[in-house]
């Protein structure tokens, strides 16, 4: 099976939309379209036809392009059943363990609540790829808008258990600010220090820092490295207040 082709589309101030293409079938889907125009342009430029949208949660910077893309392409939209009332464009509601497909490529739905109450992720196990929305970031995790530190700690433990080579596609370019906090949280972690050098160089060159990998997050993400929910809560509060 040929590898998925995954295209990063910058949007708004710091969002990433992911355009995902299955070469064998020619099918294309979009993960968390913040807006429509750059997505439609990127697909057209590659001669790809969008047949699906997959949403991870209801926030407008993840669903704002749904209606216009659907109007332009007739695509089907999949998203979390627990947030269906807040995503009126949904055609399919999915829950923990459900399977979604892009051509021959199969992804399993993981419920990862905390950033929002019904947040989900899409894990392509055979492709070693996961789309995590705003749950896991490079060197960080999502704010606890609708859930608890205990839920986010459970999410981190689930994600931490995935194979280390799993490529993690999150929805924001937050790595530099996350890394500055990570250095403060773990000042003796040489891997964080080394990673931040690479991150700062990439950002200075105008390059993206996403995707990351599960192995890299295990080594350098203070939230994935939290020993329990209480420590994660302390770190989340400290990160929210951090001005370093």
N, CA, C and O of each residue as an XYZ file, in Angstrom:
976
protein
N       0.853     -1.195      0.000
C       0.000      0.000      0.000
C       0.890      1.246      0.000
O       1.767      1.393      0.851
N       0.656      2.126     -0.951
C       1.443      3.353     -1.049
C       1.178      4.263      0.135
O       0.080      4.270      0.691
N       2.177      5.022      0.513
C       2.050      5.919      1.662
C       1.068      7.040      1.373
O       0.931      7.494      0.238
N       0.391      7.473      2.422
C      -0.439      8.664      2.315
C       0.412      9.871      1.945
O       1.549     10.006      2.397
N      -0.145     10.737      1.127
C       0.496     12.021      0.841
C      -0.194     13.076      1.705
O      -1.407     13.265      1.611
N       0.572     13.755      2.538
C       0.009     14.696      3.499
C       0.604     16.074      3.254
O       1.820     16.261      3.299
N      -0.274     17.032      2.996
C       0.140     18.395      2.667
C      -0.275     19.334      3.788
O      -1.421     19.322      4.235
N       0.668     20.142      4.231
C       0.415     21.138      5.272
C      -0.075     22.431      4.628
O       0.560     22.957      3.713
N      -1.216     22.942      5.115
C      -1.765     24.195      4.594
C      -1.856     25.185      5.748
O      -2.710     25.018      6.619
N      -1.008     26.209      5.785
C      -1.113     27.223      6.845
C      -2.408     28.014      6.687
O      -2.848     28.289      5.570
N      -3.010     28.377      7.818
C      -4.262     29.128      7.792
C      -4.341     30.024      9.022
O      -3.685     29.781     10.035
N      -5.162     31.066      8.906
C      -5.347     32.020      9.999
C      -3.970     32.472     10.513
O      -3.064     32.704      9.712
N      -3.803     32.598     11.832
C      -2.517     33.089     12.321
C      -1.507     31.984     12.562
O      -0.313     32.170     12.324
N      -1.979     30.823     13.037
C      -1.020     29.759     13.360
C      -1.612     28.365     13.190
O      -1.058     27.393     13.703
N      -2.735     28.255     12.475
C      -3.349     26.946     12.246
C      -2.656     26.192     11.127
O      -2.090     26.785     10.208
N      -2.712     24.869     11.224
C      -2.368     24.014     10.100
C      -3.590     23.172      9.752
O      -4.184     22.524     10.613
N      -3.953     23.196      8.466
C      -4.962     22.304      7.905
C      -4.184     21.210      7.181
O      -3.151     21.475      6.566
N      -4.689     19.975      7.260
C      -3.985     18.865      6.612
C      -4.818     18.322      5.449
O      -5.974     17.934      5.617
N      -4.207     18.305      4.282
C      -4.806     17.741      3.078
C      -4.159     16.374      2.872
O      -2.940     16.274      2.734
N      -4.980     15.321      2.851
C      -4.472     13.956      2.882
C      -4.977     13.196      1.646
O      -6.176     13.161      1.367
N      -4.038     12.593      0.919
C      -4.359     11.958     -0.358
C      -3.912     10.500     -0.349
O      -2.781     10.189      0.025
N      -4.811      9.612     -0.766
C      -4.501      8.191     -0.913
C      -4.188      7.916     -2.382
O      -5.098      7.943     -3.209
N      -2.930      7.652     -2.728
C      -2.550      7.569     -4.145
C      -3.259      6.469     -4.934
O      -3.598      6.664     -6.101
N      -3.488      5.298     -4.291
C      -4.067      4.182     -5.047
C      -5.488      4.500     -5.517
O      -5.832      4.280     -6.678
N      -6.297      5.015     -4.613
C      -7.697      5.282     -4.947
C      -7.906      6.678     -5.525
O      -8.909      6.940     -6.188
N      -6.958      7.565     -5.272
C      -7.104      8.951     -5.701
C      -7.992      9.775     -4.797
O      -8.304     10.925     -5.107
N      -8.411      9.187     -3.658
C      -9.284      9.928     -2.742
C      -8.485     10.932     -1.913
O      -7.313     10.717     -1.602
N      -9.148     12.028     -1.565
C      -8.512     13.100     -0.804
C      -9.458     13.574      0.283
O     -10.658     13.727      0.056
N      -8.908     13.804      1.465
C      -9.721     14.363      2.543
C      -8.957     15.499      3.229
O      -7.753     15.675      3.037
N      -9.692     16.250      4.024
C      -9.149     17.399      4.732
C      -9.384     17.202      6.226
O     -10.480     16.829      6.643
N      -8.349     17.456      7.030
C      -8.496     17.418      8.473
C      -8.578     18.841      9.005
O      -7.670     19.645      8.793
N      -9.667     19.148      9.696
C      -9.855     20.403     10.430
C      -9.642     21.665      9.582
O      -8.731     22.449      9.848
N     -10.488     21.854      8.562
C     -10.325     23.048      7.730
C     -10.789     24.326      8.427
O     -11.986     24.546      8.608
N      -9.846     25.148      8.807
C     -10.163     26.425      9.438
C     -10.879     27.353      8.465
O     -11.755     28.127      8.850
N     -10.494     27.260      7.207
C     -11.097     28.074      6.148
C     -11.037     27.282      4.851
O     -10.311     26.294      4.746
N     -11.808     27.727      3.868
C     -11.979     26.917      2.661
C     -11.022     27.261      1.532
O     -10.483     26.357      0.893
N     -10.800     28.530      1.271
C     -10.103     28.926      0.042
C      -8.717     28.309     -0.112
O      -8.419     27.782     -1.184
N      -7.858     28.346      0.899
C      -6.527     27.747      0.702
C      -6.575     26.237      0.500
O      -5.708     25.668     -0.163
N      -7.582     25.592      1.068
C      -7.734     24.144      0.897
C      -8.137     23.820     -0.539
O      -7.548     22.950     -1.180
N      -9.135     24.522     -1.028
C      -9.595     24.285     -2.397
C      -8.486     24.591     -3.399
O      -8.336     23.885     -4.396
N      -7.716     25.636     -3.139
C      -6.610     25.989     -4.042
C      -5.525     24.932     -4.015
O      -4.984     24.571     -5.061
N      -5.197     24.425     -2.823
C      -4.149     23.408     -2.717
C      -4.553     22.122     -3.421
O      -3.738     21.498     -4.101
N      -5.810     21.728     -3.258
C      -6.280     20.514     -3.923
C      -6.304     20.690     -5.441
O      -5.859     19.813     -6.182
N      -6.819     21.815     -5.889
C      -6.894     22.064     -7.332
C      -5.506     22.096     -7.961
O      -5.308     21.599     -9.069
N      -4.556     22.676     -7.254
C      -3.201     22.767     -7.769
C      -2.534     21.417     -7.955
O      -1.592     21.284     -8.736
N      -3.022     20.419     -7.239
C      -2.478     19.064     -7.358
C      -3.369     18.146     -8.184
O      -3.043     16.977     -8.392
N      -4.496     18.679     -8.655
C      -5.418     17.855     -9.415
C      -6.165     16.847     -8.566
O      -6.598     15.807     -9.064
N      -6.319     17.154     -7.272
C      -6.996     16.253     -6.347
C      -8.433     16.692     -6.131
O      -8.727     17.888     -6.121
N      -9.327     15.732     -5.959
C     -10.733     16.014     -5.684
C     -11.041     15.640     -4.238
O     -10.842     14.493     -3.838
N     -11.512     16.576     -3.474
C     -11.796     16.351     -2.057
C     -13.118     15.606     -1.917
O     -14.151     16.062     -2.406
N     -13.078     14.442     -1.238
C     -14.298     13.671     -1.033
C     -14.730     13.624      0.424
O     -15.867     13.257      0.723
N     -13.826     13.996      1.340
C     -14.158     13.925      2.762
C     -13.512     15.070      3.545
O     -12.479     15.612      3.150
N     -14.149     15.421      4.665
C     -13.560     16.258      5.713
C     -13.668     15.475      7.006
O     -14.703     14.869      7.285
N     -12.597     15.484      7.801
C     -12.619     14.887      9.140
C     -12.346     15.984     10.159
O     -11.307     16.643     10.114
N     -13.267     16.170     11.060
C     -13.104     17.145     12.148
C     -12.706     16.439     13.443
O     -13.198     15.349     13.738
N     -11.816     17.062     14.212
C     -11.446     16.515     15.519
C     -12.278     17.109     16.647
O     -12.489     16.453     17.667
N     -12.758     18.354     16.479
C     -13.594     18.983     17.503
C     -14.286     20.191     16.902
O     -14.042     20.553     15.751
N     -15.151     20.811     17.694
C     -16.099     21.774     17.157
C     -15.564     23.191     16.973
O     -16.218     23.990     16.302
N     -14.437     23.532     17.520
C     -13.982     24.930     17.498
C     -13.968     25.494     16.073
O     -13.599     24.792     15.132
N     -14.367     26.753     15.915
C     -14.492     27.336     14.574
C     -13.200     27.344     13.765
O     -13.245     27.307     12.536
N     -12.047     27.392     14.436
C     -10.794     27.366     13.674
C     -10.431     25.945     13.225
O      -9.336     25.705     12.715
N     -11.360     25.015     13.423
C     -11.196     23.654     12.917
C     -12.349     23.248     11.996
O     -12.252     22.257     11.272
N     -13.414     23.999     12.028
C     -14.611     23.657     11.243
C     -15.079     24.790     10.325
O     -16.047     24.632      9.581
N     -14.391     25.925     10.381
C     -14.868     27.109      9.668
C     -14.977     26.955      8.167
O     -15.760     27.653      7.524
N     -14.188     26.036      7.596
C     -14.239     25.836      6.148
C     -15.175     24.731      5.711
O     -15.330     24.491      4.514
N     -15.803     24.050      6.663
C     -16.645     22.891      6.317
C     -17.685     23.202      5.249
O     -17.725     22.556      4.201
N     -18.517     24.187      5.520
C     -19.670     24.432      4.655
C     -19.257     24.799      3.243
O     -19.829     24.303      2.272
N     -18.251     25.679      3.127
C     -17.846     26.127      1.792
C     -17.170     25.004      1.004
O     -17.380     24.886     -0.204
N     -16.368     24.184      1.669
C     -15.735     23.057      0.971
C     -16.786     22.047      0.538
O     -16.726     21.509     -0.567
N     -17.755     21.794      1.423
C     -18.835     20.869      1.068
C     -19.649     21.401     -0.109
O     -20.032     20.640     -0.997
N     -19.910     22.697     -0.113
C     -20.672     23.288     -1.211
C     -19.918     23.183     -2.532
O     -20.522     22.993     -3.587
N     -18.584     23.310     -2.466
C     -17.777     23.288     -3.680
C     -17.499     21.886     -4.200
O     -17.287     21.703     -5.398
N     -17.497     20.893     -3.313
C     -17.039     19.554     -3.703
C     -18.066     18.449     -3.498
O     -17.945     17.376     -4.089
N     -19.077     18.696     -2.665
C     -20.024     17.647     -2.318
C     -19.468     16.614     -1.358
O     -20.016     15.518     -1.240
N     -18.396     16.946     -0.676
C     -17.725     15.986      0.205
C     -18.599     15.627      1.409
O     -19.539     16.345      1.750
N     -18.266     14.496      2.043
C     -18.931     14.061      3.261
C     -18.080     14.481      4.464
O     -16.851     14.439      4.408
N     -18.738     14.882      5.538
C     -18.032     15.392      6.711
C     -18.251     14.462      7.893
O     -19.380     14.114      8.238
N     -17.133     14.068      8.504
C     -17.127     13.179      9.662
C     -16.606     13.944     10.868
O     -15.687     14.754     10.749
N     -17.197     13.683     12.035
C     -16.727     14.349     13.242
C     -17.268     13.683     14.490
O     -17.994     12.692     14.406
N     -16.914     14.227     15.655
C     -17.268     13.584     16.926
C     -18.758     13.607     17.220
O     -19.398     14.658     17.172
N     -19.300     12.438     17.524
C     -20.722     12.348     17.847
C     -21.083     13.214     19.040
O     -22.168     13.793     19.092
N     -20.161     13.299     20.008
C     -20.444     14.055     21.221
C     -20.547     15.548     20.980
O     -21.018     16.284     21.848
N     -20.110     16.011     19.807
C     -20.155     17.437     19.501
C     -20.997     17.741     18.272
O     -20.887     18.818     17.686
N     -21.838     16.789     17.882
C     -22.625     16.940     16.657
C     -23.516     18.174     16.688
O     -23.740     18.806     15.656
N     -24.023     18.517     17.861
C     -24.895     19.691     17.958
C     -24.156     20.985     17.654
O     -24.772     21.997     17.320
N     -22.831     20.949     17.771
C     -22.029     22.152     17.557
C     -21.314     22.128     16.210
O     -20.585     23.061     15.875
N     -21.524     21.058     15.435
C     -20.962     20.975     14.081
C     -22.114     20.630     13.138
O     -22.279     19.463     12.782
N     -22.903     21.602     12.731
C     -24.127     21.316     11.981
C     -23.893     20.723     10.599
O     -24.828     20.205      9.988
N     -22.670     20.786     10.096
C     -22.385     20.262      8.751
C     -22.084     18.768      8.732
O     -21.859     18.212      7.656
N     -22.070     18.098      9.882
C     -21.676     16.690      9.933
C     -22.624     15.788      9.144
O     -23.843     15.953      9.188
N     -22.038     14.829      8.422
C     -22.789     13.758      7.782
C     -22.659     12.450      8.550
O     -23.586     11.640      8.565
N     -21.517     12.245      9.185
C     -21.276     11.015      9.951
C     -20.734     11.378     11.332
O     -19.795     12.162     11.465
N     -21.348     10.791     12.347
C     -20.911     10.997     13.722
C     -20.153      9.755     14.186
O     -20.644      8.636     14.040
N     -18.957      9.950     14.743
C     -18.138      8.803     15.134
C     -17.766      8.876     16.612
O     -17.739      9.941     17.230
N     -17.481      7.686     17.147
C     -17.161      7.529     18.562
C     -15.917      6.651     18.702
O     -15.373      6.156     17.714
N     -15.486      6.471     19.938
C     -14.343      5.623     20.257
C     -14.442      4.266     19.556
O     -15.449      3.565     19.659
N     -13.376      3.918     18.846
C     -13.302      2.613     18.205
C     -13.888      2.538     16.812
O     -13.666      1.553     16.108
N     -14.635      3.559     16.391
C     -15.162      3.545     15.034
C     -14.012      3.614     14.026
O     -12.932      4.126     14.320
N     -14.276      3.084     12.835
C     -13.272      3.075     11.773
C     -13.710      4.005     10.655
O     -14.863      3.984     10.225
N     -12.784      4.812     10.196
C     -13.023      5.670      9.035
C     -11.968      5.336      7.991
O     -10.869      4.901      8.336
N     -12.288      5.532      6.730
C     -11.385      5.095      5.668
C     -11.172      6.186      4.633
O     -12.063      6.976      4.321
N      -9.964      6.191      4.123
C      -9.618      6.991      2.952
C      -9.002      6.024      1.956
O      -7.835      5.651      2.073
N      -9.796      5.625      0.981
C      -9.342      4.585      0.078
C      -9.046      3.309      0.847
O      -9.886      2.825      1.606
N      -7.843      2.760      0.651
C      -7.439      1.534      1.349
C      -6.891      1.800      2.743
O      -6.563      0.863      3.472
N      -6.793      3.044      3.110
C      -6.182      3.413      4.387
C      -7.259      3.544      5.462
O      -8.265      4.231      5.283
N      -7.020      2.868      6.576
C      -8.017      2.773      7.643
C      -7.513      3.481      8.895
O      -6.380      3.272      9.327
N      -8.373      4.324      9.473
C      -8.050      5.013     10.723
C      -9.089      4.661     11.777
O     -10.274      4.502     11.482
N      -8.624      4.547     12.996
C      -9.514      4.272     14.130
C      -9.685      5.550     14.935
O      -8.740      6.314     15.128
N     -10.901      5.763     15.396
C     -11.228      6.953     16.183
C     -10.852      6.726     17.642
O     -11.168      5.691     18.228
N     -10.176      7.709     18.212
C      -9.845      7.700     19.640
C     -10.529      8.906     20.287
O     -10.365     10.034     19.821
N     -11.279      8.680     21.338
C     -11.858      9.793     22.088
C     -10.809     10.320     23.059
O     -10.292      9.582     23.898
N     -10.504     11.608     22.930
C      -9.461     12.242     23.753
C      -9.996     13.554     24.335
O      -9.490     14.624     23.998
N     -11.005     13.487     25.199
C     -11.620     14.699     25.731
C     -10.698     15.425     26.712
O      -9.865     14.817     27.384
N     -10.875     16.736     26.769
C     -10.213     17.611     27.755
C     -10.166     19.018     27.172
O     -10.655     19.962     27.793
N      -9.578     19.168     25.972
C      -9.598     20.482     25.319
C     -11.038     20.874     25.027
O     -11.467     21.985     25.340
N     -11.783     19.948     24.423
C     -13.245     20.040     24.357
C     -13.801     18.714     24.865
O     -13.085     17.716     24.949
N     -15.080     18.722     25.200
C     -15.677     17.559     25.858
C     -15.742     16.331     24.958
O     -15.728     15.202     25.447
N     -15.813     16.544     23.639
C     -15.954     15.415     22.725
C     -14.817     15.249     21.744
O     -14.975     14.570     20.730
N     -13.681     15.849     22.018
C     -12.534     15.832     21.104
C     -12.154     14.400     20.728
O     -12.155     13.506     21.574
N     -11.828     14.194     19.448
C     -11.361     12.886     18.976
C     -10.057     13.044     18.197
O      -9.690     14.142     17.777
N      -9.370     11.915     18.016
C      -8.202     11.837     17.154
C      -8.427     10.705     16.157
O      -9.251      9.819     16.383
N      -7.681     10.748     15.047
C      -7.788      9.729     13.999
C      -6.430      9.056     13.835
O      -5.460      9.700     13.435
N      -6.358      7.758     14.145
C      -5.098      7.036     14.140
C      -5.041      6.050     12.977
O      -5.776      5.063     12.951
N      -4.163      6.326     12.019
C      -3.872      5.394     10.936
C      -2.756      4.476     11.423
O      -1.577      4.802     11.283
N      -3.120      3.341     11.990
C      -2.125      2.475     12.618
C      -1.126      1.934     11.592
O       0.081      1.974     11.830
N      -1.613      1.431     10.456
C      -0.706      0.861      9.457
C       0.208      1.903      8.838
O       1.321      1.588      8.419
N      -0.258      3.142      8.781
C       0.543      4.219      8.206
C       1.426      4.910      9.241
O       2.263      5.742      8.894
N       1.234      4.559     10.522
C       1.966      5.208     11.621
C       1.774      6.727     11.579
O       2.733      7.498     11.621
N       0.509      7.128     11.497
C       0.135      8.540     11.430
C      -1.051      8.764     12.350
O      -1.961      7.937     12.403
N      -1.051      9.887     13.082
C      -2.212     10.256     13.880
C      -2.466     11.748     13.764
O      -1.545     12.562     13.830
N      -3.744     12.091     13.589
C      -4.183     13.487     13.568
C      -4.850     13.773     14.914
O      -5.867     13.169     15.254
N      -4.268     14.693     15.670
C      -4.652     14.873     17.072
C      -5.345     16.198     17.362
O      -5.669     16.474     18.517
N      -5.580     17.026     16.347
C      -6.267     18.292     16.596
C      -5.521     19.144     17.604
O      -4.350     19.470     17.412
N      -6.215     19.506     18.694
C      -5.630     20.358     19.732
C      -5.411     19.598     21.042
O      -5.364     20.210     22.109
N      -5.278     18.272     20.972
C      -5.022     17.505     22.190
C      -3.535     17.461     22.502
O      -3.120     17.845     23.596
N      -2.738     17.004     21.565
C      -1.286     16.936     21.730
C      -0.641     17.907     20.763
O      -0.964     17.926     19.576
N       0.273     18.713     21.278
C       1.088     19.585     20.431
C       2.549     19.179     20.553
O       2.920     18.434     21.459
N       3.363     19.666     19.648
C       4.799     19.487     19.795
C       5.236     20.200     21.070
O       5.150     21.424     21.167
N       5.703     19.432     22.037
C       6.180     19.931     23.326
C       5.065     20.536     24.182
O       5.342     21.299     25.107
N       3.818     20.204     23.884
C       2.718     20.781     24.653
C       1.447     19.966     24.551
O       1.421     18.902     23.933
N       0.387     20.480     25.167
C      -0.943     19.880     25.049
C      -1.965     21.005     25.026
O      -1.638     22.155     25.317
N      -3.195     20.672     24.683
C      -4.240     21.676     24.572
C      -4.660     22.238     25.919
O      -4.500     21.591     26.955
N      -5.194     23.442     25.893
C      -5.773     24.022     27.101
C      -6.999     23.220     27.526
O      -7.663     22.590     26.703
N      -7.281     23.256     28.811
C      -8.394     22.471     29.366
C      -9.662     23.321     29.386
O     -10.109     23.760     30.446
N     -10.232     23.549     28.215
C     -11.409     24.405     28.118
C     -12.673     23.733     28.649
O     -13.472     24.367     29.339
N     -12.856     22.452     28.330
C     -14.101     21.771     28.689
C     -13.873     20.479     29.472
O     -14.821     19.737     29.733
N     -12.647     20.211     29.840
C     -12.351     18.960     30.526
C     -11.382     19.162     31.666
O     -11.168     20.287     32.119
N     -10.800     18.078     32.128
C     -10.003     18.087     33.335
C      -8.566     17.639     33.067
O      -8.250     17.052     32.032
N      -7.713     17.942     34.044
C      -6.331     17.479     33.962
C      -6.265     15.956     33.981
O      -5.398     15.362     33.340
N      -7.179     15.326     34.713
C      -7.205     13.865     34.748
C      -7.491     13.297     33.359
O      -6.878     12.311     32.952
N      -8.418     13.916     32.635
C      -8.697     13.468     31.273
C      -7.482     13.670     30.373
O      -7.129     12.786     29.593
N      -6.845     14.831     30.482
C      -5.687     15.089     29.626
C      -4.530     14.160     29.976
O      -3.802     13.719     29.086
N      -4.353     13.860     31.253
C      -3.309     12.909     31.640
C      -3.591     11.539     31.009
O      -2.678     10.888     30.502
N      -4.846     11.110     31.043
C      -5.213      9.832     30.414
C      -4.935      9.864     28.912
O      -4.460      8.882     28.341
N      -5.232     10.994     28.279
C      -4.921     11.138     26.851
C      -3.434     10.985     26.598
O      -3.019     10.275     25.682
N      -2.626     11.663     27.423
C      -1.177     11.604     27.234
C      -0.665     10.174     27.394
O       0.226      9.743     26.662
N      -1.231      9.445     28.349
C      -0.800      8.064     28.551
C      -1.176      7.192     27.351
O      -0.390      6.338     26.942
N      -2.363      7.396     26.786
C      -2.771      6.630     25.602
C      -1.857      6.927     24.421
O      -1.396      6.020     23.730
N      -1.606      8.205     24.205
C      -0.785      8.594     23.063
C       0.665      8.151     23.260
O       1.327      7.730     22.311
N       1.140      8.248     24.468
C       2.504      7.841     24.798
C       2.741      6.362     24.486
O       3.863      5.959     24.178
N       1.687      5.564     24.568
C       1.799      4.124     24.342
C       1.839      3.743     22.858
O       2.103      2.586     22.530
N       1.585      4.687     21.970
C       1.652      4.386     20.539
C       3.106      4.141     20.127
O       4.023      4.560     20.833
N       3.326      3.473     19.007
C       4.698      3.262     18.542
C       5.449      4.585     18.391
O       4.884      5.580     17.938
N       6.709      4.586     18.770
C       7.480      5.823     18.782
C       7.594      6.492     17.434
O       7.710      7.714     17.354
N       7.561      5.695     16.359
C       7.714      6.270     15.020
C       6.447      6.940     14.507
O       6.464      7.543     13.434
N       5.351      6.845     15.249
C       4.083      7.427     14.810
C       4.237      8.926     14.582
O       4.653      9.657     15.481
N       3.900      9.382     13.379
C       3.965     10.808     13.044
C       2.722     11.503     13.583
O       1.599     11.054     13.352
N       2.928     12.588     14.294
C       1.848     13.311     14.973
C       1.580     14.619     14.235
O       2.452     15.480     14.125
N       0.352     14.747     13.733
C      -0.064     15.946     13.012
C      -1.059     16.714     13.880
O      -2.217     16.320     14.012
N      -0.597     17.804     14.461
C      -1.473     18.661     15.266
C      -1.867     19.881     14.448
O      -1.451     20.033     13.299
N      -2.667     20.741     15.044
C      -3.339     21.771     14.253
C      -2.803     23.188     14.442
O      -3.369     24.137     13.899
N      -1.712     23.345     15.209
C      -1.172     24.694     15.424
C       0.346     24.668     15.475
O       0.952     23.673     15.874
N       0.947     25.770     15.067
C       2.386     25.978     15.172
C       2.662     26.692     16.500
O       2.825     27.911     16.556
N       2.708     25.891     17.555
C       2.932     26.404     18.904
C       4.286     25.971     19.475
O       4.564     26.217     20.648
N       5.124     25.334     18.668
C       6.278     24.638     19.224
C       7.262     25.567     19.914
O       7.803     25.218     20.963
N       7.503     26.728     19.353
C       8.487     27.616     19.976
C       8.040     28.051     21.369
O       8.823     27.984     22.317
N       6.793     28.494     21.503
C       6.321     28.923     22.829
C       6.231     27.732     23.782
O       6.549     27.860     24.964
N       5.800     26.575     23.276
C       5.758     25.381     24.116
C       7.158     25.004     24.590
O       7.356     24.632     25.746
N       8.115     25.106     23.688
C       9.478     24.734     24.030
C      10.099     25.645     25.067
O      10.881     25.197     25.906
N       9.757     26.918     25.014
C      10.285     27.844     26.025
C       9.787     27.436     27.418
O      10.535     27.477     28.394
N       8.522     27.048     27.489
C       8.022     26.565     28.775
C       8.670     25.242     29.154
O       9.021     25.035     30.316
N       8.832     24.344     28.186
C       9.429     23.036     28.479
C      10.829     23.194     29.070
O      11.209     22.442     29.968
N      11.596     24.163     28.576
C      12.935     24.396     29.136
C      12.848     24.825     30.589
O      13.672     24.431     31.415
N      11.835     25.642     30.899
C      11.667     26.087     32.286
C      11.177     24.953     33.180
O      11.582     24.849     34.338
N      10.307     24.105     32.639
C       9.756     23.008     33.433
C      10.798     21.934     33.722
O      10.809     21.339     34.800
N      11.679     21.690     32.741
C      12.700     20.651     32.899
C      14.063     21.224     32.489
O      14.587     20.873     31.432
N      14.635     22.096     33.314
C      15.875     22.782     32.923
C      17.073     21.860     32.736
O      18.048     22.245     32.090
N      17.020     20.650     33.288
C      18.146     19.726     33.168
C      17.965     18.701     32.047
O      18.776     17.788     31.898
N      16.902     18.857     31.266
C      16.622     17.908     30.183
C      17.393     18.333     28.930
O      17.008     19.275     28.238
N      18.482     17.623     28.656
C      19.338     17.982     27.525
C      18.628     17.802     26.185
O      18.926     18.508     25.222
N      17.687     16.855     26.127
C      16.973     16.636     24.870
C      16.046     17.805     24.552
O      15.871     18.162     23.387
N      15.452     18.400     25.584
C      14.641     19.600     25.359
C      15.519     20.739     24.857
O      15.151     21.440     23.915
N      16.678     20.924     25.481
C      17.582     21.998     25.065
C      18.009     21.826     23.616
O      18.023     22.789     22.850
N      18.357     20.607     23.240
C      18.785     20.350     21.863
C      17.638     20.553     20.883
O      17.824     21.100     19.796
N      16.452     20.105     21.281
C      15.314     20.274     20.383
C      15.000     21.747     20.179
O      14.673     22.163     19.067
N      15.096     22.537     21.238
C      14.789     23.958     21.106
C      15.759     24.661     20.169
O      15.365     25.600     19.477
N      16.999     24.240     20.126
C      17.942     24.817     19.176
C      17.459     24.563     17.748
O      17.508     25.452     16.898
N      16.997     23.351     17.499
C      16.503     23.001     16.168
C      15.216     23.758     15.838
O      15.021     24.211     14.710
N      14.343     23.887     16.838
C      13.083     24.603     16.632
C      13.338     26.073     16.310
O      12.747     26.617     15.377
N      14.205     26.709     17.069
C      14.495     28.127     16.850
C      15.123     28.348     15.477
O      14.829     29.338     14.807
N      15.983     27.429     15.064
C      16.586     27.547     13.735
C      15.535     27.382     12.639
O      15.545     28.110     11.647
N      14.633     26.423     12.823
C      13.585     26.202     11.827
C      12.667     27.410     11.717
O      12.338     27.846     10.614
N      12.259     27.942     12.843
C      11.343     29.078     12.810
C      12.013     30.316     12.240
O      11.379     31.093     11.527
N      13.294     30.506     12.548
C      14.021     31.647     11.991
C      14.116     31.556     10.468
O      14.185     32.571      9.775
N      14.118     30.322      9.960
C      14.166     30.101      8.509
C      12.776     30.055      7.883
O      12.643     29.819      6.682
N      11.737     30.280      8.696
C      10.372     30.256      8.185
C       9.827     28.871      7.954
O       8.869     28.700      7.200
N      10.427     27.867      8.595
C      10.004     26.485      8.391
C       9.055     26.030      9.491
O       9.085     26.551     10.606
N       8.219     25.060      9.169
C       7.298     24.471     10.141
C       8.034     23.468     11.030
O       9.079     22.935     10.657
N       7.470     23.228     12.202
C       8.040     22.237     13.126
C       7.146     21.003     13.277
O       7.429     20.125     14.093
N       6.095     20.942     12.509
C       5.124     19.852     12.549
C       5.170     19.130     11.211
O       5.260     19.807     10.187
N       5.114     17.793     11.147
C       4.747     16.886     12.227
C       5.892     16.621     13.196
O       7.062     16.878     12.911
N       5.499     16.096     14.354
C       6.443     15.583     15.321
C       6.263     14.068     15.377
O       5.570     13.501     14.533
N       6.875     13.407     16.356
C       6.676     11.964     16.526
C       6.386     11.663     17.988
O       6.703     12.459     18.873
N       5.793     10.527     18.228
C       5.538     10.107     19.603
C       6.850      9.971     20.370
O       6.926     10.379     21.529
N       7.876      9.412     19.754
C       9.160      9.256     20.444
C       9.735     10.595     20.868
O      10.248     10.728     21.979
N       9.654     11.579     20.000
C      10.179     12.904     20.330
C       9.390     13.540     21.463
O       9.963     14.212     22.322
N       8.079     13.331     21.469
C       7.259     13.889     22.546
C       7.525     13.179     23.877
O       7.534     13.818     24.929
N       7.738     11.890     23.834
C       8.080     11.185     25.081
C       9.310     11.805     25.733
O       9.392     11.900     26.957
N      10.257     12.222     24.914
C      11.534     12.720     25.429
C      11.492     14.194     25.821
O      12.265     14.619     26.680
N      10.603     14.985     25.209
C      10.717     16.439     25.350
C       9.424     17.166     25.704
O       9.433     18.390     25.840
N       8.328     16.457     25.855
C       7.040     17.108     26.114
C       6.724     17.028     27.612
O       6.482     15.933     28.119
N       6.720     18.148     28.331
C       6.515     18.084     29.789
C       5.143     17.575     30.201
O       4.972     17.137     31.338
N       4.169     17.621     29.314
C       2.834     17.113     29.639
C       2.768     15.607     29.435
O       2.158     14.898     30.235
N       3.380     15.122     28.388
C       3.454     13.677     28.200
C       4.348     13.042     29.261
O       4.183     11.867     29.589
N       5.281     13.801     29.789
C       6.220     13.300     30.789
C       5.713     13.474     32.229
O       6.358     13.022     33.175
N       4.564     14.125     32.388
C       3.996     14.281     33.740
C       3.745     12.921     34.367
O       3.288     11.991     33.702
N       4.049     12.814     35.664
C       3.947     11.521     36.353
C       2.525     11.178     36.772
O       2.199     10.007     36.968
N       1.686     12.184     36.909
C       0.294     11.936     37.304
C      -0.538     13.153     36.918
O      -0.010     14.146     36.419
N      -1.848     13.061     37.156
C      -2.754     14.139     36.759
C      -2.460     15.427     37.522
O      -2.605     16.520     36.975
N      -2.048     15.302     38.778
C      -1.757     16.497     39.572
C      -0.568     17.250     38.989
O      -0.584     18.479     38.918
N       0.449     16.527     38.576
C       1.607     17.205     37.980
C       1.231     17.825     36.646
O       1.682     18.925     36.327
N       0.414     17.136     35.865
C      -0.026     17.732     34.602
C      -0.815     19.005     34.858
O      -0.633     20.002     34.160
N      -1.695     18.977     35.863
C      -2.477     20.171     36.191
C      -1.565     21.319     36.587
O      -1.777     22.457     36.168
N      -0.552     21.027     37.389
C       0.394     22.069     37.797
C       1.128     22.634     36.589
O       1.314     23.845     36.472
N       1.540     21.750     35.698
C       2.275     22.198     34.513
C       1.371     22.978     33.557
O       1.809     23.944     32.933
N       0.118     22.557     33.445
C      -0.805     23.282     32.569
C      -1.057     24.690     33.104
O      -1.074     25.658     32.345
N      -1.253     24.792     34.427
C      -1.438     26.110     35.014
C      -0.200     26.984     34.848
O      -0.306     28.173     34.549
N       0.973     26.389     35.044
C       2.203     27.146     34.893
C       2.401     27.581     33.442
O       2.853     28.698     33.189
N       2.070     26.716     32.494
C       2.211     27.074     31.078
C       1.254     28.200     30.726
O       1.626     29.121     29.997
N       0.031     28.143     31.229
C      -0.936     29.189     30.897
C      -0.483     30.548     31.408
O      -0.813     31.577     30.820
N       0.277     30.555     32.508
C       0.755     31.805     33.094
C       2.160     32.187     32.619
O       2.661     33.261     32.952
N       2.790     31.306     31.842
C       4.197     31.484     31.508
C       4.395     32.640     30.522
O       3.647     32.783     29.555
N       5.409     33.455     30.785
C       5.704     34.583     29.915
C       7.181     34.592     29.506
O       7.732     35.639     29.168
N       7.806     33.430     29.539
C       9.245     33.355     29.285
C       9.600     33.460     27.809
O      10.777     33.412     27.452
